[in-house]
Amino acid sequence: MTAAALQNGYGTDTSLPCPSGFRVGNRVFKNYESGSYGSIGFAKALEVSCNTFFYRVGYHYWQKFGSDEADVDARDPLVEEAQTFGFGSRTGIDIPGEAPGRIADRTWKRDYYESMKDYYCDLSAKPQTKATSDYVYQLAREFCIDGYAYRAGDAANFAIGQGDTIVTPLQLARAYAAISNGGTLYAPTVAKALVSPSGEVLRRFAPRKTGSVDVPTKLLDYIDEALKGVTRVGTMAWKMGGFPLDDVVVRSKTGSAEVVGKQTTGWVASYTEDYVVVMMISRGGTGSGSTGDAIRKIWETLYGVKGEKVVPQQAAIPGVVAPKALPTFLEDGSILPPVKETR
């Protein structure tokens, strides 16, 4: 969302209000625990996870490009950028059953309405029963009338990843990897090589580029610095106290996905120059509150962090990152680790 906004009328010097709530029509969209931070920029908005800051951005684009609720072809820079980052499509990982996720844009909403309107109109036409809650009955009535309309609230929700949008942890990991590596989207791979029982290497699987994120380097660097701030002083900082961030520079973003009538689903996405670590706990609570301790433990294990020091010999993988070489295959069928590489 930040990458899209900074290329479509906003700048790194933009300052917008971050109130406790932002009114769209007759509804107030709120910050978590109704926090308020005054007028702030994009970096600070990412640090403190200011929903109302991004609600305002999404609402602005809706007013500028798509206030006609029935216009399926109206432009939306946030949707366009999300698709560029690979959301709404499969990553191409080399295992079956991957979900594509969903970009809940105007086209999707119209298609969904056409496929479900008969069901909801039939439900709303019947007398309400004890088996049908007030919420479901009211939803059915409203959907039957104009469930195709892409309203301002939809645009505001999309600006923070809420609403009908669906994102997989793997998609999120690939997107943050693109920020880290300068804008390249790769197909994640499990397989490194195909080896015969005798140890002959039959095929190697090279990294496969599937797309690129056309965001200027200076903006990717700006976002990268902002995400460092999330770890040092923002919403992830309370879980990273004492961590040697000068030696292992962790960037992170926390998130909480609301579930009607249930606990929120917690997210944390984080990365260094070597790895991306994403964790999601369904209905686990806030992002850092539910996953923060485990995220930290993973980083400690990967780099050999002991207390406030980095002990490279204690890293999970010798040399920290997986070596490019394949394991050594002996004649008796034994498999030895690859020769250790120096970084």
Order of alpha helices (4+ residues) and beta strands (2+ residues): alpha-beta-beta-beta-beta-alpha-alpha-alpha-alpha-alpha-alpha-alpha-beta-beta-beta-beta-alpha-beta-beta-beta-alpha-beta-beta-beta-beta
